[in-house]
Amino acid sequence: MASMTKEAFSLLVEQYEHLVYTICFQLVRDAAAAEDLTQETFLSAYLHRDAIPTGYERQWLGRIAANKAKDHLQSAWSRRAVLPGDEALAAGLSPPAEELALSGLGEADIRAAIEALREPYRPVCRLCLLEERSPEEAALALGRPVKTIHTQLARGKRLLRERLEGREQHGDLP
């Protein structure tokens, strides 16, 4: 498709706004998050408007919306704080690395464990866990795609959890 005008894009938004919201809501089951994801979908679509396949606008927007919602669910799960009585703990799942930090590990222990991670996990975990930056901010700082940062953060957290749980089991931690 040739370069889409702002007016043409506005018509596209009007035409498919309800569809995009519905897709997002069906996946995340949260009205506020679905509204945010709808905005993110159209922002992404606008930034890539020259790539919209003629005649397939509906499918293209639907795919972006579904991907945004799935990314949101994945990132929400990976940074989710487990509260006492949470069903995930009752099911025998290990708590996320952040919960281990809150359950008695000192900041120095966490910092040392993060600094001991191998590349590419160390800088991602340092930015997101120690400096509390968002994955999007870490992606900009490191020059990596956001999706890559989400993956590396999830894997880094898993490595941290394994390392910290191993130290606890061997009595290396208080």
C-alpha positions as a Markdown table, in Angstrom:
| # | Residue | x | y | z |
|---|---|---|---|---|
| 1 | Met | 0.0 | 0.0 | 0.0 |
| 2 | Ala | 1.2 | 3.5 | -0.8 |
| 3 | Ser | 1.8 | 5.8 | 2.1 |
| 4 | Met | -1.4 | 6.1 | 4.1 |
| 5 | Thr | -2.6 | 9.6 | 4.9 |
| 6 | Lys | -3.6 | 10.6 | 8.5 |
| 7 | Glu | -7.2 | 10.9 | 7.4 |
| 8 | Ala | -7.2 | 7.4 | 5.9 |
| 9 | Phe | -5.7 | 6.0 | 9.1 |
| 10 | Ser | -8.3 | 7.8 | 11.2 |
| 11 | Leu | -11.0 | 6.1 | 9.2 |
| 12 | Leu | -9.2 | 2.8 | 9.7 |
| 13 | Val | -9.2 | 3.4 | 13.5 |
| 14 | Glu | -12.9 | 4.3 | 13.5 |
| 15 | Gln | -13.7 | 1.2 | 11.4 |
| 16 | Tyr | -11.8 | -1.3 | 13.5 |
| 17 | Glu | -11.5 | 0.2 | 17.0 |
| 18 | His | -14.3 | -2.0 | 18.4 |
| 19 | Leu | -12.8 | -5.1 | 16.8 |
| 20 | Val | -9.3 | -4.4 | 18.3 |
| 21 | Tyr | -10.7 | -3.6 | 21.7 |
| 22 | Thr | -12.8 | -6.9 | 21.6 |
| 23 | Ile | -9.7 | -9.0 | 20.7 |
| 24 | Cys | -7.7 | -7.4 | 23.5 |
| 25 | Phe | -10.4 | -7.7 | 26.1 |
| 26 | Gln | -11.1 | -11.4 | 25.2 |
| 27 | Leu | -7.5 | -12.2 | 25.9 |
| 28 | Val | -6.7 | -10.0 | 28.9 |
| 29 | Arg | -10.2 | -9.9 | 30.5 |
| 30 | Asp | -9.5 | -6.4 | 31.9 |
| 31 | Ala | -11.2 | -3.4 | 30.5 |
| 32 | Ala | -8.5 | -0.9 | 31.4 |
| 33 | Ala | -5.7 | -3.1 | 30.0 |
| 34 | Ala | -7.8 | -3.7 | 26.9 |
| 35 | Glu | -8.2 | 0.0 | 26.3 |
| 36 | Asp | -4.4 | 0.5 | 26.8 |
| 37 | Leu | -3.6 | -2.3 | 24.4 |
| 38 | Thr | -6.1 | -0.9 | 21.9 |
| 39 | Gln | -4.1 | 2.3 | 21.9 |
| 40 | Glu | -0.8 | 0.5 | 21.7 |
| 41 | Thr | -2.2 | -1.6 | 18.7 |
| 42 | Phe | -3.1 | 1.5 | 16.8 |
| 43 | Leu | 0.1 | 3.3 | 17.7 |
| 44 | Ser | 2.1 | 0.3 | 16.3 |
| 45 | Ala | -0.2 | 0.2 | 13.3 |
| 46 | Tyr | 0.4 | 3.9 | 12.7 |
| 47 | Leu | 4.1 | 3.6 | 12.9 |
| 48 | His | 4.0 | 0.7 | 10.4 |
| 49 | Arg | 1.1 | 2.0 | 8.3 |
| 50 | Asp | 3.1 | 1.7 | 5.1 |
| 51 | Ala | 3.1 | -2.1 | 5.7 |
| 52 | Ile | -0.6 | -2.5 | 5.9 |
| 53 | Pro | -1.6 | -5.1 | 3.3 |
| 54 | Thr | -4.3 | -3.8 | 1.0 |
| 55 | Gly | -7.5 | -5.7 | 1.5 |
| 56 | Tyr | -6.2 | -7.4 | 4.7 |
| 57 | Glu | -6.4 | -4.4 | 7.1 |
| 58 | Arg | -8.8 | -6.2 | 9.5 |
| 59 | Gln | -6.6 | -9.3 | 9.8 |
| 60 | Trp | -3.5 | -7.3 | 10.1 |
| 61 | Leu | -4.9 | -5.2 | 12.9 |
| 62 | Gly | -6.3 | -8.3 | 14.6 |
| 63 | Arg | -2.9 | -9.9 | 14.6 |
| 64 | Ile | -1.2 | -6.9 | 16.1 |
| 65 | Ala | -3.9 | -6.7 | 18.8 |
| 66 | Ala | -3.6 | -10.4 | 19.6 |
| 67 | Asn | 0.2 | -10.1 | 19.8 |
| 68 | Lys | 0.0 | -7.0 | 22.0 |
| 69 | Ala | -2.4 | -8.8 | 24.4 |
| 70 | Lys | -0.2 | -11.9 | 24.5 |
| 71 | Asp | 2.9 | -9.9 | 25.2 |
| 72 | His | 1.0 | -8.1 | 28.0 |
| 73 | Leu | -0.1 | -11.3 | 29.5 |
| 74 | Gln | 3.4 | -12.8 | 29.3 |
| 75 | Ser | 5.0 | -9.7 | 30.9 |
| 76 | Ala | 2.4 | -9.4 | 33.5 |
| 77 | Trp | 2.9 | -13.1 | 34.5 |
| 78 | Ser | 6.7 | -12.8 | 34.6 |
| 79 | Arg | 6.7 | -9.8 | 36.9 |
| 80 | Arg | 3.7 | -10.9 | 39.0 |
| 81 | Ala | 4.2 | -10.7 | 42.7 |
| 82 | Val | 2.9 | -13.7 | 44.6 |
| 83 | Leu | 0.9 | -12.8 | 47.7 |
| 84 | Pro | 0.4 | -15.1 | 50.7 |
| 85 | Gly | -2.4 | -17.6 | 50.0 |
| 86 | Asp | -1.9 | -17.3 | 46.2 |
| 87 | Glu | -3.2 | -20.3 | 44.3 |
| 88 | Ala | 0.1 | -20.6 | 42.4 |
| 89 | Leu | 1.9 | -21.3 | 45.6 |
| 90 | Ala | -0.8 | -23.7 | 46.7 |
| 91 | Ala | -0.3 | -25.6 | 43.4 |
| 92 | Gly | 3.4 | -26.0 | 44.4 |
| 93 | Leu | 4.9 | -23.6 | 42.0 |
| 94 | Ser | 8.0 | -21.8 | 43.1 |
| 95 | Pro | 7.6 | -18.1 | 43.7 |
| 96 | Pro | 9.2 | -15.6 | 41.3 |
| 97 | Ala | 12.7 | -14.3 | 42.0 |
| 98 | Glu | 11.3 | -11.0 | 43.3 |
| 99 | Glu | 9.4 | -12.9 | 46.0 |
| 100 | Leu | 12.6 | -14.6 | 47.1 |
| 101 | Ala | 14.2 | -11.2 | 47.5 |
| 102 | Leu | 11.3 | -10.1 | 49.7 |
| 103 | Ser | 11.3 | -13.2 | 51.8 |
| 104 | Gly | 14.6 | -12.6 | 53.5 |
| 105 | Leu | 17.4 | -12.2 | 51.1 |
| 106 | Gly | 19.4 | -9.0 | 51.4 |
| 107 | Glu | 19.8 | -6.6 | 48.5 |
| 108 | Ala | 23.5 | -7.4 | 48.4 |
| 109 | Asp | 22.7 | -11.1 | 47.9 |
| 110 | Ile | 20.3 | -10.2 | 45.0 |
| 111 | Arg | 22.8 | -7.8 | 43.5 |
| 112 | Ala | 25.6 | -10.4 | 43.7 |
| 113 | Ala | 23.4 | -13.0 | 42.1 |
| 114 | Ile | 22.4 | -10.7 | 39.2 |
| 115 | Glu | 26.1 | -9.6 | 38.7 |
| 116 | Ala | 27.0 | -13.3 | 38.5 |
| 117 | Leu | 24.6 | -14.0 | 35.7 |
| 118 | Arg | 26.1 | -14.6 | 32.2 |
| 119 | Glu | 25.4 | -12.4 | 29.2 |
| 120 | Pro | 22.9 | -11.5 | 27.9 |
| 121 | Tyr | 20.9 | -11.8 | 31.1 |
| 122 | Arg | 23.1 | -9.7 | 33.5 |
| 123 | Pro | 22.4 | -6.3 | 31.9 |
| 124 | Val | 18.7 | -7.0 | 31.4 |
| 125 | Cys | 18.2 | -8.1 | 35.0 |
| 126 | Arg | 20.3 | -5.3 | 36.3 |
| 127 | Leu | 18.2 | -2.7 | 34.5 |
| 128 | Cys | 14.8 | -4.3 | 35.1 |
| 129 | Leu | 15.2 | -5.7 | 38.6 |
| 130 | Leu | 17.8 | -3.5 | 40.3 |
| 131 | Glu | 17.1 | -0.2 | 38.5 |
| 132 | Glu | 13.4 | -1.0 | 38.1 |
| 133 | Arg | 13.3 | 0.1 | 34.5 |
| 134 | Ser | 10.5 | -1.3 | 32.2 |
| 135 | Pro | 11.4 | -3.8 | 29.5 |
| 136 | Glu | 10.8 | -1.1 | 27.0 |
| 137 | Glu | 13.3 | 1.2 | 28.6 |
| 138 | Ala | 15.8 | -1.6 | 28.9 |
| 139 | Ala | 15.3 | -2.4 | 25.2 |
| 140 | Leu | 16.1 | 1.2 | 24.3 |
| 141 | Ala | 19.2 | 1.3 | 26.6 |
| 142 | Leu | 20.6 | -2.0 | 25.3 |
| 143 | Gly | 19.6 | -1.6 | 21.6 |
| 144 | Arg | 17.6 | -4.8 | 21.6 |
| 145 | Pro | 14.0 | -5.6 | 20.6 |
| 146 | Val | 11.4 | -5.4 | 23.4 |
| 147 | Lys | 10.4 | -9.0 | 22.7 |
| 148 | Thr | 14.0 | -10.1 | 23.2 |
| 149 | Ile | 14.2 | -8.2 | 26.5 |
| 150 | His | 11.0 | -9.9 | 27.7 |
| 151 | Thr | 12.5 | -13.3 | 26.9 |
| 152 | Gln | 15.9 | -12.6 | 28.4 |
| 153 | Leu | 14.3 | -11.1 | 31.5 |
| 154 | Ala | 12.1 | -14.3 | 32.0 |
| 155 | Arg | 15.1 | -16.5 | 31.5 |
| 156 | Gly | 17.3 | -14.4 | 33.8 |
| 157 | Lys | 14.7 | -14.5 | 36.5 |
| 158 | Arg | 14.5 | -18.3 | 36.2 |
| 159 | Leu | 18.3 | -18.5 | 36.5 |
| 160 | Leu | 18.2 | -16.2 | 39.5 |
| 161 | Arg | 15.5 | -18.2 | 41.1 |
| 162 | Glu | 17.4 | -21.5 | 40.6 |
| 163 | Arg | 20.6 | -19.9 | 41.9 |
| 164 | Leu | 19.0 | -18.3 | 45.0 |
| 165 | Glu | 16.9 | -21.4 | 45.8 |
| 166 | Gly | 20.0 | -23.5 | 45.5 |
| 167 | Arg | 21.9 | -21.3 | 47.9 |
| 168 | Glu | 19.0 | -21.4 | 50.4 |
| 169 | Gln | 18.8 | -25.2 | 50.3 |
| 170 | His | 22.5 | -25.5 | 50.9 |
| 171 | Gly | 22.4 | -23.1 | 53.8 |
| 172 | Asp | 24.5 | -20.4 | 52.1 |
| 173 | Leu | 21.9 | -17.8 | 52.9 |
| 174 | Pro | 20.6 | -16.6 | 56.3 |
